[in-house]
Structure formats: structure tokens, C-alpha cells
Amino acid sequence: MLMKGDLVRIPQNTYIETVRAQAGAALTKRPAIGIVLSVNEFKCKVLLDDREWLVKSKDLQLCGREEC
């Protein structure tokens, strides 16, 4: 289970939405590393490239000592 502060890998072609409703959504073009800011049942708020994004929890991979 993901928790605030976890380092996560976001795979290529993952659908991400901006936190601000006006800004829109995107697909990741390459794998990326982000930090979990908050978690709810289905989505996490993740800090990626100095911006906050909403990402489905099932799409995130927890980075451990030997992963990422």
C-alpha cells in the first residue's frame, strides 16, 4: 500500500491528470519517478517534474532499495 512520501515509478504511457481542473491531462512519454503527496482509494497525488498530478494507484510502482 502506498503512503505519503513514497518514491514511485510511473511507467510509460500512464494517464495522468493535473490537480488543477483547467490544466488537463496527459500520457507519460517515458518512465518517470515521483513522490506521493497524498493517497485516496483509487488515485494518488504525485509530485512529478515540479507539478502535482493525479495518477491511478494501480498504475504506480513502489520504488524499493533494489528497484527503480
Contacts in CASP RR format, 6 or more apart in sequence:
PFRMAT RR
TARGET T0000
AUTHOR 0000-0000-0000
METHOD contacts of the structure
MODEL  1
MLMKGDLVRIPQNTYIETVRAQAGAALTKRPAIGIVLSVNEFKCKVLLDD
REWLVKSKDLQLCGREEC
2 8 0 8 1.000
2 36 0 8 1.000
2 39 0 8 1.000
2 44 0 8 1.000
2 57 0 8 1.000
2 60 0 8 1.000
2 62 0 8 1.000
3 36 0 8 1.000
3 39 0 8 1.000
4 36 0 8 1.000
4 37 0 8 1.000
4 38 0 8 1.000
4 39 0 8 1.000
5 35 0 8 1.000
5 36 0 8 1.000
5 37 0 8 1.000
6 35 0 8 1.000
6 36 0 8 1.000
6 62 0 8 1.000
6 63 0 8 1.000
7 33 0 8 1.000
7 34 0 8 1.000
7 35 0 8 1.000
7 36 0 8 1.000
7 62 0 8 1.000
7 63 0 8 1.000
7 64 0 8 1.000
7 68 0 8 1.000
8 33 0 8 1.000
8 34 0 8 1.000
8 35 0 8 1.000
8 36 0 8 1.000
8 44 0 8 1.000
8 46 0 8 1.000
8 60 0 8 1.000
8 61 0 8 1.000
8 62 0 8 1.000
8 63 0 8 1.000
9 31 0 8 1.000
9 32 0 8 1.000
9 33 0 8 1.000
9 34 0 8 1.000
9 60 0 8 1.000
9 61 0 8 1.000
9 62 0 8 1.000
9 63 0 8 1.000
9 67 0 8 1.000
9 68 0 8 1.000
10 16 0 8 1.000
10 28 0 8 1.000
10 31 0 8 1.000
10 32 0 8 1.000
10 33 0 8 1.000
10 34 0 8 1.000
10 46 0 8 1.000
10 48 0 8 1.000
10 55 0 8 1.000
10 59 0 8 1.000
10 60 0 8 1.000
10 61 0 8 1.000
11 28 0 8 1.000
11 31 0 8 1.000
11 59 0 8 1.000
11 61 0 8 1.000
12 28 0 8 1.000
12 29 0 8 1.000
12 30 0 8 1.000
12 31 0 8 1.000
13 27 0 8 1.000
13 28 0 8 1.000
14 27 0 8 1.000
14 28 0 8 1.000
14 55 0 8 1.000
14 56 0 8 1.000
14 59 0 8 1.000
15 25 0 8 1.000
15 26 0 8 1.000
15 27 0 8 1.000
15 55 0 8 1.000
15 56 0 8 1.000
15 59 0 8 1.000
16 25 0 8 1.000
16 26 0 8 1.000
16 27 0 8 1.000
16 28 0 8 1.000
16 46 0 8 1.000
16 48 0 8 1.000
16 53 0 8 1.000
16 54 0 8 1.000
16 55 0 8 1.000
17 24 0 8 1.000
17 25 0 8 1.000
17 53 0 8 1.000
17 54 0 8 1.000
17 55 0 8 1.000
18 24 0 8 1.000
18 25 0 8 1.000
18 51 0 8 1.000
18 52 0 8 1.000
18 53 0 8 1.000
18 54 0 8 1.000
19 45 0 8 1.000
19 52 0 8 1.000
19 53 0 8 1.000
19 54 0 8 1.000
32 48 0 8 1.000
32 49 0 8 1.000
33 48 0 8 1.000
33 63 0 8 1.000
33 68 0 8 1.000
34 46 0 8 1.000
34 47 0 8 1.000
34 48 0 8 1.000
35 46 0 8 1.000
35 47 0 8 1.000
36 44 0 8 1.000
36 45 0 8 1.000
36 46 0 8 1.000
36 60 0 8 1.000
37 44 0 8 1.000
37 45 0 8 1.000
37 46 0 8 1.000
37 47 0 8 1.000
37 52 0 8 1.000
38 44 0 8 1.000
38 45 0 8 1.000
39 45 0 8 1.000
39 57 0 8 1.000
41 57 0 8 1.000
42 56 0 8 1.000
42 57 0 8 1.000
43 54 0 8 1.000
43 55 0 8 1.000
43 56 0 8 1.000
43 57 0 8 1.000
44 54 0 8 1.000
44 55 0 8 1.000
44 56 0 8 1.000
44 57 0 8 1.000
44 60 0 8 1.000
45 52 0 8 1.000
45 53 0 8 1.000
45 54 0 8 1.000
46 52 0 8 1.000
46 53 0 8 1.000
46 54 0 8 1.000
46 55 0 8 1.000
46 60 0 8 1.000
47 53 0 8 1.000
61 67 0 8 1.000
61 68 0 8 1.000
END
